[in-house]
Amino acid sequence: MARIVCAKCNIPLEKSKVTISYLGNSFPVDLLKCPQCNLVFIPEDLALGKMLQVEKALEDK
């Protein structure tokens, strides 16, 4: 599997716990993050799948 590197720092991203916030709600998630600049990589399947479902559920409240 190819390593994903930071577009800004050009170093490999590392798995890390990050907090995602939306509409005043926060969720801890393990994602790839740059250890130098803290840029977080959100994979397309997560952004268009699970995160989209959570956004719709929160907007319906």
C-alpha distance matrix in Angstrom:
0.0 3.8 6.5 9.3 12.6 16.1 18.1 21.2 20.4 17.4 15.9 12.7 13.3 14.0 14.5 18.3 21.1 22.6 25.7 25.8 29.4 31.0 34.8 35.7 33.2 30.4 27.4 25.2 21.4 18.3 16.2 14.2 17.0 17.9 19.8 22.2 23.3 22.1 20.6 18.8 16.0 17.0 14.7 16.8 16.9 18.3 20.7 22.0 22.0 22.9 24.1 26.2 27.8 28.7 30.1 32.3 33.5 34.5 36.2 38.2 39.7
3.8 0.0 3.8 6.4 9.3 13.0 14.7 17.8 17.1 13.9 12.9 10.1 11.3 12.9 14.2 17.8 20.9 22.0 25.1 25.2 28.7 30.3 34.1 35.0 32.9 30.1 27.4 25.2 21.6 18.5 15.8 13.2 15.4 15.6 17.8 19.7 20.7 20.0 18.3 17.0 14.3 15.9 14.0 16.2 17.2 18.5 20.2 21.9 22.5 23.5 24.1 26.2 28.2 28.9 29.9 32.3 33.8 34.5 36.0 38.3 39.8
6.5 3.8 0.0 3.8 6.3 9.9 12.3 15.0 14.0 11.1 9.5 6.4 7.6 9.4 11.3 14.8 18.1 19.1 22.4 22.8 26.3 28.4 32.1 32.8 30.8 27.8 25.2 22.9 19.5 16.2 13.4 10.3 12.0 12.0 14.0 16.0 17.1 16.5 15.2 14.2 12.0 14.3 13.2 16.0 17.3 17.9 19.5 21.7 22.4 23.0 23.1 25.5 27.7 27.9 28.8 31.5 32.9 33.2 34.8 37.3 38.6
9.3 6.4 3.8 0.0 3.8 6.9 9.1 12.0 11.6 9.3 8.4 5.8 5.9 8.8 10.7 13.7 16.7 17.0 20.1 20.2 23.5 25.4 29.2 29.9 28.2 25.4 23.1 21.1 17.8 15.0 11.7 8.4 9.7 9.7 12.5 14.1 14.5 13.8 11.9 11.1 8.7 11.3 10.8 13.6 15.5 15.9 16.9 19.3 20.5 21.1 20.7 23.0 25.5 25.6 26.1 29.0 30.6 30.6 32.0 34.7 36.0
12.6 9.3 6.3 3.8 0.0 3.8 6.3 8.7 7.9 5.5 5.1 4.1 5.4 9.1 11.9 14.2 17.4 17.4 20.4 20.7 23.9 26.0 29.6 30.2 28.9 26.0 24.2 22.1 19.2 16.6 13.2 9.5 9.3 7.9 10.6 11.4 11.8 12.0 10.4 10.7 9.4 12.8 13.1 15.9 18.3 18.3 18.7 21.5 23.0 23.5 22.6 24.9 27.6 27.4 27.6 30.6 32.3 32.0 33.2 36.2 37.3
16.1 13.0 9.9 6.9 3.8 0.0 3.8 5.4 5.4 4.9 5.5 6.2 6.2 9.9 12.6 14.0 16.8 16.0 18.8 19.0 21.8 23.9 27.5 28.0 27.1 24.3 23.0 21.1 18.7 16.6 13.1 9.7 8.1 6.1 9.2 9.1 8.7 9.3 7.3 8.7 8.5 12.2 13.4 16.1 18.9 18.4 18.2 21.2 23.1 23.4 21.9 24.1 27.1 26.5 26.3 29.5 31.3 30.5 31.6 34.8 35.9
18.1 14.7 12.3 9.1 6.3 3.8 0.0 3.8 6.0 5.6 8.2 9.6 9.9 13.6 16.1 17.4 19.9 18.6 20.9 20.6 23.0 24.7 28.0 28.9 28.4 25.9 24.9 23.6 21.2 19.6 15.9 12.8 11.3 9.4 12.6 11.6 10.4 11.6 8.9 10.7 10.1 13.4 14.5 16.4 19.6 19.5 18.7 21.4 23.8 24.6 22.8 24.6 27.8 27.5 26.8 29.9 32.0 31.3 31.9 35.2 36.5
21.2 17.8 15.0 12.0 8.7 5.4 3.8 0.0 3.8 5.9 8.4 10.9 11.1 14.5 17.2 17.9 20.2 18.7 20.9 20.9 23.1 25.0 28.2 28.7 28.5 26.0 25.5 24.1 22.2 20.7 17.3 14.2 11.9 9.2 11.6 9.6 8.0 10.3 8.4 11.4 12.0 15.4 17.2 19.3 22.5 22.0 20.9 23.9 26.3 26.7 24.6 26.4 29.7 29.0 28.1 31.3 33.4 32.2 32.9 36.3 37.3
20.4 17.1 14.0 11.6 7.9 5.4 6.0 3.8 0.0 3.8 5.5 8.7 9.8 12.9 16.1 16.9 19.7 18.8 21.5 22.1 24.6 27.0 30.3 30.4 29.9 27.1 26.3 24.4 22.5 20.5 17.3 14.0 11.4 8.0 9.5 7.3 7.4 10.0 9.4 12.3 13.2 16.9 18.7 21.2 24.1 23.4 23.0 26.1 28.1 28.2 26.4 28.6 31.6 30.8 30.3 33.6 35.4 34.2 35.2 38.6 39.4
17.4 13.9 11.1 9.3 5.5 4.9 5.6 5.9 3.8 0.0 3.8 6.9 9.0 12.5 15.9 17.5 20.6 20.2 23.2 23.6 26.4 28.6 32.1 32.5 31.7 28.8 27.5 25.5 23.1 20.8 17.5 13.8 12.2 9.2 11.0 9.9 10.6 12.5 11.4 13.4 13.3 16.9 17.9 20.4 23.2 23.0 22.9 25.8 27.6 28.1 26.7 28.9 31.9 31.4 31.1 34.3 36.1 35.4 36.4 39.6 40.7
15.9 12.9 9.5 8.4 5.1 5.5 8.2 8.4 5.5 3.8 0.0 3.8 6.5 9.4 13.1 14.8 18.2 18.4 21.7 22.7 25.8 28.3 31.9 32.0 30.8 27.7 26.1 23.7 21.3 18.5 15.6 11.8 10.3 7.3 8.4 8.3 10.1 11.4 11.2 12.7 12.9 16.6 17.6 20.6 22.9 22.4 22.9 25.9 27.3 27.4 26.2 28.8 31.5 30.8 30.9 34.2 35.7 35.0 36.4 39.5 40.3
12.7 10.1 6.4 5.8 4.1 6.2 9.6 10.9 8.7 6.9 3.8 0.0 3.8 6.5 10.0 12.4 16.0 16.7 20.2 21.2 24.6 27.1 30.8 30.9 29.3 26.1 24.1 21.5 18.8 15.7 12.9 9.1 8.7 7.0 8.4 9.8 11.6 11.6 11.2 11.6 11.2 14.6 15.2 18.4 20.3 19.9 20.8 23.8 24.8 24.8 24.0 26.8 29.2 28.6 29.1 32.3 33.6 33.2 34.8 37.7 38.6
13.3 11.3 7.6 5.9 5.4 6.2 9.9 11.1 9.8 9.0 6.5 3.8 0.0 3.8 6.9 9.0 12.4 13.0 16.4 17.4 20.9 23.5 27.2 27.3 25.6 22.4 20.3 17.8 15.1 12.1 9.2 5.5 5.0 4.6 6.8 9.1 10.2 9.1 8.7 8.3 8.1 11.5 12.6 16.1 17.9 16.9 17.9 21.1 21.9 21.6 20.7 23.6 25.9 25.1 25.7 29.0 30.1 29.6 31.4 34.3 34.9
14.0 12.9 9.4 8.8 9.1 9.9 13.6 14.5 12.9 12.5 9.4 6.5 3.8 0.0 3.8 6.1 9.9 11.4 15.2 16.8 20.5 23.4 27.1 26.7 24.7 21.2 18.9 15.8 13.2 9.9 8.0 5.1 5.4 6.2 6.7 10.2 11.7 9.9 10.5 9.5 9.8 12.5 13.7 17.5 18.5 17.1 18.6 21.9 22.1 21.2 20.6 23.9 25.7 24.6 25.7 29.0 29.7 29.2 31.3 34.0 34.4
14.5 14.2 11.3 10.7 11.9 12.6 16.1 17.2 16.1 15.9 13.1 10.0 6.9 3.8 0.0 3.8 7.1 9.3 13.0 14.7 18.5 21.3 25.0 24.6 22.2 18.7 16.0 12.8 10.0 6.4 5.4 4.4 6.2 8.8 9.3 13.0 13.9 11.2 11.7 9.6 9.8 11.4 12.6 16.4 16.8 14.9 16.9 20.1 19.8 18.4 18.1 21.6 23.0 21.8 23.3 26.6 26.9 26.5 29.0 31.4 31.7
18.3 17.8 14.8 13.7 14.2 14.0 17.4 17.9 16.9 17.5 14.8 12.4 9.0 6.1 3.8 0.0 3.8 6.2 10.0 12.4 16.0 19.2 22.7 21.9 19.6 15.9 13.5 10.1 8.2 5.4 5.6 6.0 6.2 9.0 8.9 12.4 13.0 9.8 11.1 9.1 10.6 12.0 14.0 17.7 18.1 15.6 17.1 20.6 20.3 18.4 17.6 21.2 22.5 20.8 22.1 25.6 25.6 24.8 27.4 30.0 29.8
21.1 20.9 18.1 16.7 17.4 16.8 19.9 20.2 19.7 20.6 18.2 16.0 12.4 9.9 7.1 3.8 0.0 3.8 6.9 9.8 13.2 16.6 19.9 18.8 16.2 12.5 10.0 6.5 5.5 4.4 6.3 8.5 8.6 11.7 11.7 14.9 14.8 11.2 12.5 10.2 11.9 12.4 14.8 18.1 18.2 15.1 16.5 20.0 19.3 16.9 15.9 19.6 20.5 18.3 19.8 23.3 22.9 21.9 24.7 27.2 26.7
22.6 22.0 19.1 17.0 17.4 16.0 18.6 18.7 18.8 20.2 18.4 16.7 13.0 11.4 9.3 6.2 3.8 0.0 3.8 6.5 9.9 13.3 16.7 15.7 13.6 9.9 8.2 5.7 5.4 6.1 6.7 8.8 8.2 11.3 12.0 14.4 13.4 9.6 10.4 8.1 10.5 10.8 13.8 16.8 17.4 14.0 14.6 18.2 18.1 15.8 14.0 17.5 18.8 16.4 17.3 20.9 20.9 19.5 22.0 24.8 24.4
25.7 25.1 22.4 20.1 20.4 18.8 20.9 20.9 21.5 23.2 21.7 20.2 16.4 15.2 13.0 10.0 6.9 3.8 0.0 3.8 6.5 10.1 13.2 12.0 9.9 6.3 5.4 4.4 6.1 8.6 9.5 12.1 11.5 14.5 15.3 17.3 15.7 12.0 12.5 10.3 12.6 12.0 15.3 17.6 18.0 14.4 14.4 17.8 17.6 15.0 12.7 16.1 17.1 14.2 14.8 18.5 18.2 16.4 19.0 21.8 21.1
25.8 25.2 22.8 20.2 20.7 19.0 20.6 20.9 22.1 23.6 22.7 21.2 17.4 16.8 14.7 12.4 9.8 6.5 3.8 0.0 3.8 6.8 10.4 10.1 8.2 5.5 5.2 6.3 7.1 10.1 10.2 12.9 12.7 15.7 17.3 19.0 16.9 13.3 12.7 10.2 11.9 10.4 13.6 15.3 15.9 12.2 11.5 14.8 14.9 12.5 9.7 12.7 14.1 11.2 11.4 15.1 15.3 13.5 15.7 18.7 18.4
29.4 28.7 26.3 23.5 23.9 21.8 23.0 23.1 24.6 26.4 25.8 24.6 20.9 20.5 18.5 16.0 13.2 9.9 6.5 3.8 0.0 3.8 6.9 6.4 5.4 4.2 6.3 8.9 10.5 13.8 14.0 16.5 16.1 18.8 20.3 21.6 19.1 15.8 15.2 13.2 15.0 13.4 16.5 17.6 18.2 14.6 13.3 16.1 16.3 14.0 10.7 12.9 14.1 10.9 10.2 13.8 13.9 11.3 13.2 16.4 15.9
31.0 30.3 28.4 25.4 26.0 23.9 24.7 25.0 27.0 28.6 28.3 27.1 23.5 23.4 21.3 19.2 16.6 13.3 10.1 6.8 3.8 0.0 3.8 5.5 5.3 6.5 8.6 11.8 13.1 16.4 16.4 19.0 18.9 21.6 23.5 24.6 21.9 18.8 17.7 15.6 16.8 14.5 17.2 17.5 18.0 14.7 12.7 14.8 15.3 13.2 9.8 10.9 12.1 9.1 7.3 10.7 11.2 8.3 9.6 13.1 12.8
34.8 34.1 32.1 29.2 29.6 27.5 28.0 28.2 30.3 32.1 31.9 30.8 27.2 27.1 25.0 22.7 19.9 16.7 13.2 10.4 6.9 3.8 0.0 3.8 5.6 8.5 11.3 14.8 16.5 20.0 20.2 22.8 22.5 25.1 26.9 27.9 25.0 22.1 21.1 19.2 20.5 18.2 20.8 20.7 21.1 18.0 15.9 17.4 17.8 15.8 12.6 12.9 13.6 10.6 8.4 10.8 10.9 7.3 8.0 11.3 10.5
35.7 35.0 32.8 29.9 30.2 28.0 28.9 28.7 30.4 32.5 32.0 30.9 27.3 26.7 24.6 21.9 18.8 15.7 12.0 10.1 6.4 5.5 3.8 0.0 3.8 6.7 10.2 13.5 16.0 19.5 20.2 22.9 22.4 24.9 26.1 27.2 24.5 21.5 21.2 19.5 21.3 19.5 22.4 22.9 23.2 19.7 18.1 20.1 20.2 17.7 14.6 15.7 16.1 12.6 11.3 13.9 13.3 9.6 11.1 13.9 12.3
33.2 32.9 30.8 28.2 28.9 27.1 28.4 28.5 29.9 31.7 30.8 29.3 25.6 24.7 22.2 19.6 16.2 13.6 9.9 8.2 5.4 5.3 5.6 3.8 0.0 3.8 6.9 10.4 12.9 16.7 17.8 20.9 20.8 23.7 24.9 26.5 24.2 20.8 20.5 18.3 19.9 17.8 20.5 21.2 21.0 17.4 16.4 18.5 17.9 15.0 12.4 14.1 14.0 10.2 10.1 12.9 11.6 8.5 11.2 13.6 12.0
30.4 30.1 27.8 25.4 26.0 24.3 25.9 26.0 27.1 28.8 27.7 26.1 22.4 21.2 18.7 15.9 12.5 9.9 6.3 5.5 4.2 6.5 8.5 6.7 3.8 0.0 3.8 6.8 9.7 13.3 14.6 17.7 17.5 20.5 21.5 23.2 21.3 17.7 17.8 15.5 17.3 15.6 18.5 19.8 19.7 16.0 15.5 18.1 17.5 14.4 12.0 14.5 14.7 11.1 11.6 14.9 13.8 11.4 14.2 16.7 15.4
27.4 27.4 25.2 23.1 24.2 23.0 24.9 25.5 26.3 27.5 26.1 24.1 20.3 18.9 16.0 13.5 10.0 8.2 5.4 5.2 6.3 8.6 11.3 10.2 6.9 3.8 0.0 3.8 6.3 10.1 11.9 15.3 15.8 19.2 20.2 22.5 20.9 17.1 17.1 14.3 15.6 13.8 16.2 17.9 17.3 13.5 13.8 16.5 15.4 12.1 10.4 13.5 13.5 10.2 11.7 15.0 13.9 12.3 15.5 17.7 16.8
25.2 25.2 22.9 21.1 22.1 21.1 23.6 24.1 24.4 25.5 23.7 21.5 17.8 15.8 12.8 10.1 6.5 5.7 4.4 6.3 8.9 11.8 14.8 13.5 10.4 6.8 3.8 0.0 3.8 7.1 9.5 12.9 13.4 16.8 17.4 20.1 19.1 15.2 15.7 12.9 14.4 13.2 15.7 18.0 17.5 13.8 14.8 17.9 16.7 13.5 12.3 15.9 16.0 13.2 14.9 18.2 17.3 16.1 19.2 21.4 20.6
21.4 21.6 19.5 17.8 19.2 18.7 21.2 22.2 22.5 23.1 21.3 18.8 15.1 13.2 10.0 8.2 5.5 5.4 6.1 7.1 10.5 13.1 16.5 16.0 12.9 9.7 6.3 3.8 0.0 3.8 6.2 9.8 11.2 14.9 16.0 18.9 18.1 14.3 14.3 11.0 11.6 10.3 12.3 15.0 14.4 10.9 12.4 15.5 14.4 11.6 10.8 14.6 15.1 13.0 14.9 18.2 17.7 17.1 20.0 22.2 22.1
18.3 18.5 16.2 15.0 16.6 16.6 19.6 20.7 20.5 20.8 18.5 15.7 12.1 9.9 6.4 5.4 4.4 6.1 8.6 10.1 13.8 16.4 20.0 19.5 16.7 13.3 10.1 7.1 3.8 0.0 3.8 7.1 9.1 12.8 13.7 17.0 16.9 13.2 13.4 10.2 10.5 10.1 11.6 14.9 14.4 11.5 13.6 16.7 15.7 13.5 13.2 17.0 17.7 16.1 18.1 21.2 21.0 20.7 23.5 25.7 25.7
16.2 15.8 13.4 11.7 13.2 13.1 15.9 17.3 17.3 17.5 15.6 12.9 9.2 8.0 5.4 5.6 6.3 6.7 9.5 10.2 14.0 16.4 20.2 20.2 17.8 14.6 11.9 9.5 6.2 3.8 0.0 3.8 6.3 10.1 11.9 14.9 14.5 11.1 10.4 7.0 6.8 6.9 8.7 12.2 12.6 10.1 11.8 15.1 14.9 13.5 12.8 16.3 17.8 16.6 18.0 21.2 21.7 21.4 23.7 26.2 26.6
14.2 13.2 10.3 8.4 9.5 9.7 12.8 14.2 14.0 13.8 11.8 9.1 5.5 5.1 4.4 6.0 8.5 8.8 12.1 12.9 16.5 19.0 22.8 22.9 20.9 17.7 15.3 12.9 9.8 7.1 3.8 0.0 3.8 7.0 9.3 12.2 12.2 9.4 8.6 5.9 5.4 7.5 9.0 12.8 13.9 12.2 13.5 16.9 17.2 16.4 15.6 18.8 20.8 19.9 20.8 24.1 24.9 24.5 26.5 29.3 29.9
17.0 15.4 12.0 9.7 9.3 8.1 11.3 11.9 11.4 12.2 10.3 8.7 5.0 5.4 6.2 6.2 8.6 8.2 11.5 12.7 16.1 18.9 22.5 22.4 20.8 17.5 15.8 13.4 11.2 9.1 6.3 3.8 0.0 3.8 6.2 8.7 8.5 5.6 5.6 4.3 6.1 9.1 11.5 15.1 16.7 14.8 15.4 19.0 19.7 18.8 17.4 20.5 22.7 21.4 21.9 25.4 26.3 25.4 27.2 30.2 30.6
17.9 15.6 12.0 9.7 7.9 6.1 9.4 9.2 8.0 9.2 7.3 7.0 4.6 6.2 8.8 9.0 11.7 11.3 14.5 15.7 18.8 21.6 25.1 24.9 23.7 20.5 19.2 16.8 14.9 12.8 10.1 7.0 3.8 0.0 3.8 5.4 5.7 4.7 5.2 6.5 8.3 11.9 14.2 17.6 19.7 18.1 18.3 21.9 23.0 22.4 20.7 23.6 26.1 24.8 25.0 28.5 29.6 28.6 30.2 33.4 33.8
19.8 17.8 14.0 12.5 10.6 9.2 12.6 11.6 9.5 11.0 8.4 8.4 6.8 6.7 9.3 8.9 11.7 12.0 15.3 17.3 20.3 23.5 26.9 26.1 24.9 21.5 20.2 17.4 16.0 13.7 11.9 9.3 6.2 3.8 0.0 3.8 6.2 5.7 8.1 9.6 11.8 15.2 17.5 21.0 22.8 21.0 21.5 25.1 25.9 24.9 23.3 26.5 28.7 27.1 27.4 31.1 31.8 30.6 32.5 35.6 35.7
22.2 19.7 16.0 14.1 11.4 9.1 11.6 9.6 7.3 9.9 8.3 9.8 9.1 10.2 13.0 12.4 14.9 14.4 17.3 19.0 21.6 24.6 27.9 27.2 26.5 23.2 22.5 20.1 18.9 17.0 14.9 12.2 8.7 5.4 3.8 0.0 3.8 5.8 8.2 11.0 13.4 17.0 19.5 22.7 25.0 23.3 23.2 26.8 28.1 27.3 25.4 28.2 30.7 29.1 29.0 32.7 33.7 32.2 33.8 37.1 37.2
23.3 20.7 17.1 14.5 11.8 8.7 10.4 8.0 7.4 10.6 10.1 11.6 10.2 11.7 13.9 13.0 14.8 13.4 15.7 16.9 19.1 21.9 25.0 24.5 24.2 21.3 20.9 19.1 18.1 16.9 14.5 12.2 8.5 5.7 6.2 3.8 0.0 3.9 5.6 9.1 11.9 15.3 18.2 21.0 23.6 21.8 21.2 24.8 26.4 25.6 23.3 25.9 28.6 27.0 26.5 30.1 31.4 29.7 31.0 34.5 34.7
22.1 20.0 16.5 13.8 12.0 9.3 11.6 10.3 10.0 12.5 11.4 11.6 9.1 9.9 11.2 9.8 11.2 9.6 12.0 13.3 15.8 18.8 22.1 21.5 20.8 17.7 17.1 15.2 14.3 13.2 11.1 9.4 5.6 4.7 5.7 5.8 3.9 0.0 3.8 6.2 9.6 12.5 15.7 18.7 20.9 18.7 18.3 22.1 23.3 22.3 20.0 22.9 25.4 23.6 23.3 27.0 28.0 26.4 27.9 31.3 31.4
20.6 18.3 15.2 11.9 10.4 7.3 8.9 8.4 9.4 11.4 11.2 11.2 8.7 10.5 11.7 11.1 12.5 10.4 12.5 12.7 15.2 17.7 21.1 21.2 20.5 17.8 17.1 15.7 14.3 13.4 10.4 8.6 5.6 5.2 8.1 8.2 5.6 3.8 0.0 3.8 6.7 9.8 12.9 15.6 18.2 16.4 15.6 19.2 20.8 20.3 18.0 20.5 23.3 21.9 21.4 25.0 26.4 25.0 26.3 29.7 30.2
18.8 17.0 14.2 11.1 10.7 8.7 10.7 11.4 12.3 13.4 12.7 11.6 8.3 9.5 9.6 9.1 10.2 8.1 10.3 10.2 13.2 15.6 19.2 19.5 18.3 15.5 14.3 12.9 11.0 10.2 7.0 5.9 4.3 6.5 9.6 11.0 9.1 6.2 3.8 0.0 3.8 6.4 9.7 12.6 14.8 12.7 12.3 16.0 17.3 16.7 14.6 17.3 19.9 18.7 18.6 22.1 23.4 22.3 23.8 27.0 27.6
16.0 14.3 12.0 8.7 9.4 8.5 10.1 12.0 13.2 13.3 12.9 11.2 8.1 9.8 9.8 10.6 11.9 10.5 12.6 11.9 15.0 16.8 20.5 21.3 19.9 17.3 15.6 14.4 11.6 10.5 6.8 5.4 6.1 8.3 11.8 13.4 11.9 9.6 6.7 3.8 0.0 3.8 6.3 9.3 11.7 10.3 10.2 13.6 15.0 15.0 13.5 16.0 18.7 18.2 18.2 21.4 23.0 22.5 23.8 26.8 27.9
17.0 15.9 14.3 11.3 12.8 12.2 13.4 15.4 16.9 16.9 16.6 14.6 11.5 12.5 11.4 12.0 12.4 10.8 12.0 10.4 13.4 14.5 18.2 19.5 17.8 15.6 13.8 13.2 10.3 10.1 6.9 7.5 9.1 11.9 15.2 17.0 15.3 12.5 9.8 6.4 3.8 0.0 3.8 6.5 8.5 6.7 6.5 10.0 11.3 11.3 9.8 12.3 15.0 14.7 14.9 17.9 19.5 19.4 20.7 23.5 24.8
14.7 14.0 13.2 10.8 13.1 13.4 14.5 17.2 18.7 17.9 17.6 15.2 12.6 13.7 12.6 14.0 14.8 13.8 15.3 13.6 16.5 17.2 20.8 22.4 20.5 18.5 16.2 15.7 12.3 11.6 8.7 9.0 11.5 14.2 17.5 19.5 18.2 15.7 12.9 9.7 6.3 3.8 0.0 3.8 5.6 5.4 6.3 8.7 9.9 10.8 10.5 12.4 14.9 15.5 16.1 18.5 20.3 20.8 22.1 24.5 26.1
16.8 16.2 16.0 13.6 15.9 16.1 16.4 19.3 21.2 20.4 20.6 18.4 16.1 17.5 16.4 17.7 18.1 16.8 17.6 15.3 17.6 17.5 20.7 22.9 21.2 19.8 17.9 18.0 15.0 14.9 12.2 12.8 15.1 17.6 21.0 22.7 21.0 18.7 15.6 12.6 9.3 6.5 3.8 0.0 3.8 5.4 5.0 6.0 8.0 10.2 9.9 10.7 13.5 14.9 15.0 16.9 19.1 20.1 20.8 23.0 25.1
16.9 17.2 17.3 15.5 18.3 18.9 19.6 22.5 24.1 23.2 22.9 20.3 17.9 18.5 16.8 18.1 18.2 17.4 18.0 15.9 18.2 18.0 21.1 23.2 21.0 19.7 17.3 17.5 14.4 14.4 12.6 13.9 16.7 19.7 22.8 25.0 23.6 20.9 18.2 14.8 11.7 8.5 5.6 3.8 0.0 3.8 5.6 5.3 5.5 7.8 9.0 9.8 11.7 13.5 14.5 15.9 17.7 19.2 20.3 22.0 24.1
18.3 18.5 17.9 15.9 18.3 18.4 19.5 22.0 23.4 23.0 22.4 19.9 16.9 17.1 14.9 15.6 15.1 14.0 14.4 12.2 14.6 14.7 18.0 19.7 17.4 16.0 13.5 13.8 10.9 11.5 10.1 12.2 14.8 18.1 21.0 23.3 21.8 18.7 16.4 12.7 10.3 6.7 5.4 5.4 3.8 0.0 3.8 5.6 5.0 5.4 5.9 8.0 9.8 10.7 11.9 14.0 15.4 16.5 18.0 19.9 21.6
20.7 20.2 19.5 16.9 18.7 18.2 18.7 20.9 23.0 22.9 22.9 20.8 17.9 18.6 16.9 17.1 16.5 14.6 14.4 11.5 13.3 12.7 15.9 18.1 16.4 15.5 13.8 14.8 12.4 13.6 11.8 13.5 15.4 18.3 21.5 23.2 21.2 18.3 15.6 12.3 10.2 6.5 6.3 5.0 5.6 3.8 0.0 3.8 5.7 6.7 5.2 6.2 9.3 10.1 10.1 12.3 14.4 15.1 16.0 18.3 20.2
22.0 21.9 21.7 19.3 21.5 21.2 21.4 23.9 26.1 25.8 25.9 23.8 21.1 21.9 20.1 20.6 20.0 18.2 17.8 14.8 16.1 14.8 17.4 20.1 18.5 18.1 16.5 17.9 15.5 16.7 15.1 16.9 19.0 21.9 25.1 26.8 24.8 22.1 19.2 16.0 13.6 10.0 8.7 6.0 5.3 5.6 3.8 0.0 3.8 6.7 6.5 5.4 8.2 10.4 10.3 11.4 13.9 15.3 15.7 17.5 20.0
22.0 22.5 22.4 20.5 23.0 23.1 23.8 26.3 28.1 27.6 27.3 24.8 21.9 22.1 19.8 20.3 19.3 18.1 17.6 14.9 16.3 15.3 17.8 20.2 17.9 17.5 15.4 16.7 14.4 15.7 14.9 17.2 19.7 23.0 25.9 28.1 26.4 23.3 20.8 17.3 15.0 11.3 9.9 8.0 5.5 5.0 5.7 3.8 0.0 3.8 5.7 5.4 6.4 8.9 10.2 10.9 12.5 14.6 15.6 16.9 19.1
22.9 23.5 23.0 21.1 23.5 23.4 24.6 26.7 28.2 28.1 27.4 24.8 21.6 21.2 18.4 18.4 16.9 15.8 15.0 12.5 14.0 13.2 15.8 17.7 15.0 14.4 12.1 13.5 11.6 13.5 13.5 16.4 18.8 22.4 24.9 27.3 25.6 22.3 20.3 16.7 15.0 11.3 10.8 10.2 7.8 5.4 6.7 6.7 3.8 0.0 3.8 5.5 5.1 6.3 8.7 10.0 10.7 12.4 14.3 15.6 17.2
24.1 24.1 23.1 20.7 22.6 21.9 22.8 24.6 26.4 26.7 26.2 24.0 20.7 20.6 18.1 17.6 15.9 14.0 12.7 9.7 10.7 9.8 12.6 14.6 12.4 12.0 10.4 12.3 10.8 13.2 12.8 15.6 17.4 20.7 23.3 25.4 23.3 20.0 18.0 14.6 13.5 9.8 10.5 9.9 9.0 5.9 5.2 6.5 5.7 3.8 0.0 3.8 5.4 5.1 6.1 8.6 9.8 10.6 12.2 14.3 15.8
26.2 26.2 25.5 23.0 24.9 24.1 24.6 26.4 28.6 28.9 28.8 26.8 23.6 23.9 21.6 21.2 19.6 17.5 16.1 12.7 12.9 10.9 12.9 15.7 14.1 14.5 13.5 15.9 14.6 17.0 16.3 18.8 20.5 23.6 26.5 28.2 25.9 22.9 20.5 17.3 16.0 12.3 12.4 10.7 9.8 8.0 6.2 5.4 5.4 5.5 3.8 0.0 3.8 5.5 5.0 6.2 8.6 9.9 10.5 12.3 14.6
27.8 28.2 27.7 25.5 27.6 27.1 27.8 29.7 31.6 31.9 31.5 29.2 25.9 25.7 23.0 22.5 20.5 18.8 17.1 14.1 14.1 12.1 13.6 16.1 14.0 14.7 13.5 16.0 15.1 17.7 17.8 20.8 22.7 26.1 28.7 30.7 28.6 25.4 23.3 19.9 18.7 15.0 14.9 13.5 11.7 9.8 9.3 8.2 6.4 5.1 5.4 3.8 0.0 3.8 5.5 5.2 6.2 8.7 10.0 10.7 12.8
28.7 28.9 27.9 25.6 27.4 26.5 27.5 29.0 30.8 31.4 30.8 28.6 25.1 24.6 21.8 20.8 18.3 16.4 14.2 11.2 10.9 9.1 10.6 12.6 10.2 11.1 10.2 13.2 13.0 16.1 16.6 19.9 21.4 24.8 27.1 29.1 27.0 23.6 21.9 18.7 18.2 14.7 15.5 14.9 13.5 10.7 10.1 10.4 8.9 6.3 5.1 5.5 3.8 0.0 3.8 5.5 5.1 6.1 8.6 9.9 11.0
30.1 29.9 28.8 26.1 27.6 26.3 26.8 28.1 30.3 31.1 30.9 29.1 25.7 25.7 23.3 22.1 19.8 17.3 14.8 11.4 10.2 7.3 8.4 11.3 10.1 11.6 11.7 14.9 14.9 18.1 18.0 20.8 21.9 25.0 27.4 29.0 26.5 23.3 21.4 18.6 18.2 14.9 16.1 15.0 14.5 11.9 10.1 10.3 10.2 8.7 6.1 5.0 5.5 3.8 0.0 3.8 5.5 5.2 6.1 8.6 10.2
32.3 32.3 31.5 29.0 30.6 29.5 29.9 31.3 33.6 34.3 34.2 32.3 29.0 29.0 26.6 25.6 23.3 20.9 18.5 15.1 13.8 10.7 10.8 13.9 12.9 14.9 15.0 18.2 18.2 21.2 21.2 24.1 25.4 28.5 31.1 32.7 30.1 27.0 25.0 22.1 21.4 17.9 18.5 16.9 15.9 14.0 12.3 11.4 10.9 10.0 8.6 6.2 5.2 5.5 3.8 0.0 3.8 5.5 5.1 6.2 8.9
33.5 33.8 32.9 30.6 32.3 31.3 32.0 33.4 35.4 36.1 35.7 33.6 30.1 29.7 26.9 25.6 22.9 20.9 18.2 15.3 13.9 11.2 10.9 13.3 11.6 13.8 13.9 17.3 17.7 21.0 21.7 24.9 26.3 29.6 31.8 33.7 31.4 28.0 26.4 23.4 23.0 19.5 20.3 19.1 17.7 15.4 14.4 13.9 12.5 10.7 9.8 8.6 6.2 5.1 5.5 3.8 0.0 3.8 5.5 5.3 6.7
34.5 34.5 33.2 30.6 32.0 30.5 31.3 32.2 34.2 35.4 35.0 33.2 29.6 29.2 26.5 24.8 21.9 19.5 16.4 13.5 11.3 8.3 7.3 9.6 8.5 11.4 12.3 16.1 17.1 20.7 21.4 24.5 25.4 28.6 30.6 32.2 29.7 26.4 25.0 22.3 22.5 19.4 20.8 20.1 19.2 16.5 15.1 15.3 14.6 12.4 10.6 9.9 8.7 6.1 5.2 5.5 3.8 0.0 3.8 5.4 5.4
36.2 36.0 34.8 32.0 33.2 31.6 31.9 32.9 35.2 36.4 36.4 34.8 31.4 31.3 29.0 27.4 24.7 22.0 19.0 15.7 13.2 9.6 8.0 11.1 11.2 14.2 15.5 19.2 20.0 23.5 23.7 26.5 27.2 30.2 32.5 33.8 31.0 27.9 26.3 23.8 23.8 20.7 22.1 20.8 20.3 18.0 16.0 15.7 15.6 14.3 12.2 10.5 10.0 8.6 6.1 5.1 5.5 3.8 0.0 3.8 5.5
38.2 38.3 37.3 34.7 36.2 34.8 35.2 36.3 38.6 39.6 39.5 37.7 34.3 34.0 31.4 30.0 27.2 24.8 21.8 18.7 16.4 13.1 11.3 13.9 13.6 16.7 17.7 21.4 22.2 25.7 26.2 29.3 30.2 33.4 35.6 37.1 34.5 31.3 29.7 27.0 26.8 23.5 24.5 23.0 22.0 19.9 18.3 17.5 16.9 15.6 14.3 12.3 10.7 9.9 8.6 6.2 5.3 5.4 3.8 0.0 3.8
39.7 39.8 38.6 36.0 37.3 35.9 36.5 37.3 39.4 40.7 40.3 38.6 34.9 34.4 31.7 29.8 26.7 24.4 21.1 18.4 15.9 12.8 10.5 12.3 12.0 15.4 16.8 20.6 22.1 25.7 26.6 29.9 30.6 33.8 35.7 37.2 34.7 31.4 30.2 27.6 27.9 24.8 26.1 25.1 24.1 21.6 20.2 20.0 19.1 17.2 15.8 14.6 12.8 11.0 10.2 8.9 6.7 5.4 5.5 3.8 0.0
